[in-house]
Amino acid sequence: MRVKSFVDNKAKQLCFYLRAYWLGEIPYGEIELFFWDTLEEWCQVTDKFEHPYSQKERVFWHLLHQAHFWSEEKLKYDQYLVEELSNCVAFLEGKGMCPFDCVGIRP
């Protein structure tokens, strides 16, 4: 698998998981499982040292890290955090501008 297709695929999934969590449709544990599965699948990407980061990839890694870093309660109820992460989701879905403060890096 290549970096671009990995990020495109996983970004869609991450957006789905976060939206479902915010709507109360899935438990927080599903996001944690997605996080660890994503890191495991990243190990299978073959060209990760050959390509520079895209804005989409930086936002993806930032959003994935944030979803894992913050507590279940903060991720769901902190209005500032949810708004910030919603902006990242919108960008990844092609519906918003690239957030200025996303500095995600590859694991």
C-alpha positions as CSV (number, residue, x, y, z in Angstrom):
1,M,0.0,0.0,0.0
2,R,1.2,3.5,-0.7
3,V,1.0,6.6,1.6
4,K,-1.6,8.5,-0.4
5,S,-4.0,5.6,-0.6
6,F,-3.5,4.8,3.0
7,V,-4.2,8.3,4.2
8,D,-7.2,8.7,1.8
9,N,-8.7,5.5,3.1
10,K,-7.9,6.0,6.8
11,A,-9.0,9.6,6.8
12,K,-12.4,8.6,5.7
13,Q,-12.6,6.0,8.4
14,L,-11.3,8.3,11.1
15,C,-13.9,11.0,10.2
16,F,-16.6,8.4,10.3
17,Y,-15.5,7.1,13.7
18,L,-15.3,10.6,15.3
19,R,-18.7,11.7,13.9
20,A,-20.3,8.5,15.2
21,Y,-18.7,9.0,18.6
22,W,-19.9,12.6,18.9
23,L,-23.4,11.4,18.0
24,G,-23.3,8.7,20.6
25,E,-23.5,5.9,18.0
26,I,-20.3,4.2,19.0
27,P,-18.3,3.9,22.3
28,Y,-14.9,5.5,22.8
29,G,-13.3,2.1,22.7
30,E,-14.0,1.9,19.0
31,I,-11.8,4.9,18.4
32,E,-9.0,3.3,20.5
33,L,-9.2,0.1,18.5
34,F,-9.1,2.1,15.3
35,F,-6.0,4.0,16.5
36,W,-4.1,0.8,17.2
37,D,-5.3,-0.9,14.0
38,T,-4.2,2.1,12.0
39,L,-0.7,2.0,13.5
40,E,-0.4,-1.7,12.7
41,E,-1.5,-1.1,9.1
42,W,0.9,1.8,8.7
43,C,3.7,-0.7,9.1
44,Q,2.7,-2.2,5.8
45,V,3.0,1.0,3.8
46,T,5.9,0.6,1.5
47,D,6.8,4.1,0.3
48,K,6.6,6.1,3.6
49,F,10.2,7.3,3.3
50,E,10.0,8.3,-0.4
51,H,7.2,11.0,-0.3
52,P,6.9,14.3,1.4
53,Y,3.9,15.1,3.6
54,S,0.7,16.5,2.1
55,Q,-1.5,18.9,4.0
56,K,-4.1,16.1,4.2
57,E,-1.6,13.7,5.7
58,R,-0.5,16.2,8.3
59,V,-4.1,16.9,9.3
60,F,-4.8,13.1,9.4
61,W,-1.9,12.3,11.8
62,H,-2.8,15.3,13.9
63,L,-6.4,14.3,14.2
64,L,-5.5,10.6,14.9
65,H,-3.2,11.7,17.7
66,Q,-5.7,14.1,19.2
67,A,-8.4,11.4,19.2
68,H,-6.1,9.1,21.1
69,F,-4.5,11.6,23.4
70,W,-7.5,13.2,25.0
71,S,-9.8,11.5,27.5
72,E,-13.1,10.1,26.5
73,E,-15.0,12.9,28.3
74,K,-12.9,15.8,26.9
75,L,-13.1,14.4,23.4
76,K,-16.9,14.4,23.6
77,Y,-17.8,17.4,25.8
78,D,-15.0,20.0,25.4
79,Q,-16.6,22.4,23.0
80,Y,-13.4,24.1,22.0
81,L,-11.7,20.7,21.3
82,V,-14.7,19.3,19.4
83,E,-14.8,22.5,17.3
84,E,-11.1,22.3,16.5
85,L,-11.3,18.6,15.6
86,S,-14.5,19.2,13.6
87,N,-12.5,21.6,11.5
88,C,-10.0,18.9,10.8
89,V,-12.7,16.4,9.9
90,A,-14.3,19.0,7.6
91,F,-10.9,19.5,5.8
92,L,-10.3,15.8,5.5
93,E,-13.8,15.4,4.0
94,G,-13.0,18.2,1.5
95,K,-15.5,20.6,3.1
96,G,-13.2,23.1,4.8
97,M,-10.0,24.9,4.8
98,C,-6.8,23.4,6.1
99,P,-6.4,24.2,9.8
100,F,-3.4,26.3,10.6
101,D,-2.2,24.5,13.7
102,C,-2.1,20.9,12.6
103,V,1.4,19.6,12.7
104,G,0.8,15.9,12.6
105,I,3.8,13.6,11.8
106,R,4.2,10.0,10.8
107,P,4.7,7.5,13.6
